[in-house]
Amino acid sequence: MRIYIAGHNGMVGSAIRRALLSSGQRDSDLIYRDHSQLDLTNQAAVDKFFVSERPDIVYLAAAKVGGIHANNTYPADFIYQNLMIQSNVIHSAFRHGVKRLLFLGSSCIYPKDADQPISESALLTGKLEPTNEPYAIAKIAGIKLCESYNRQFGESHGIDYRAVMPTNLYGVGDNYHPENSHVIPALIRRFHEAKLRGDPVVTIWGSGSPRREFLYVDDMALACIHVMNVSKDEYDSFVSPMLSHVNVGSAEDISISELANLIKEVVGYEGDIEYDLSKPDGTKRKLLDVKLLNRLGWKAKVSLKAGLNITYSEFRNSEKAVRSK
């Protein structure tokens, strides 16, 4: 089986590649293209790729991603690029005979005031968090693309397109950009640089009170492969045609202040932490209900502290590599 990993250079895509290779998949059967080779927002280029490569399975992990600052600053980029990537890949996959596809979304698809923990059925029941609404709408569209192709062509063409909604991810290969990164890589970099400079204080956006759930990215990759390998009969017994996505999370959350102190400990920073109350908190709490994933036979394995230690070690190694060039 030839497997195309869209977004293989990203944190999630590279973790899926590692997981597939560890499971015994041959690298020669995995298909990759970086952005310089294939622009996924270009419909004609994507279609030409599927004509020439003919993958049997697709993991759609490619996306434009970023934290609160990036989402607020570039909302048009986030909605346009993600809509185009998803539409082009899913449609070309269908046109050229791909029977199995997994679309990776995000927990930001759910209403900002959804009951906690958030079950899959909360989708489209309320208003989204304004700070990442364009990105969330694009991801919702990706879910509905998969469902719509299944409903219209599942029986006639034998396709089975699934969607998973991961919680906040972190780990090897994360983006540590000072402005456009998510909370864990942003804090790792901030504490690390403060430690090197000897800064007495590190400032954290917001009040520190919001609670977030985090999942180590290699756990997420294993969950993706597990969900893809569940038989169609079993999968269909747990979902419905218009509510078929699966939450993927750790089933535990932590406050941003607790997270900051944990990262401070992992990094070895000895200064103080202060909170900038002029900055937005975002959603107060976001914990996914993962009972469906558990019933499908999968649970997270890597603890937050263990994952942070691995992540910080990788970050330091990458910093050393940059300085040695």
Protein Blocks (a to p, Z undefined) as FASTA:
>chain_A
ZZddehklmmklmmmmmmmmmnopafklpccddfklocfklmklmmmmmmmnopabdcdf
bccdddfklmmmmmmlmmmmmmmmmmmmmmmmmmnopabdcddddfklpcfkbccdddfk
lgopaccdfklmmmmmmmmmmmmmmmmmmmmmmmmnopacddddddddedehiafbfklp
cfklmmmmmmmmmmmnopabdcdehjhlaccddddfklmmmmmmmmmmpcfklmmmmmcf
klmbccddehiacdfklmmmmmmmmnopabdcdddfkbcebjfbdcddfklmmmnopacf
bdfklmmmmmmmmmmmmmmmmmmZZ
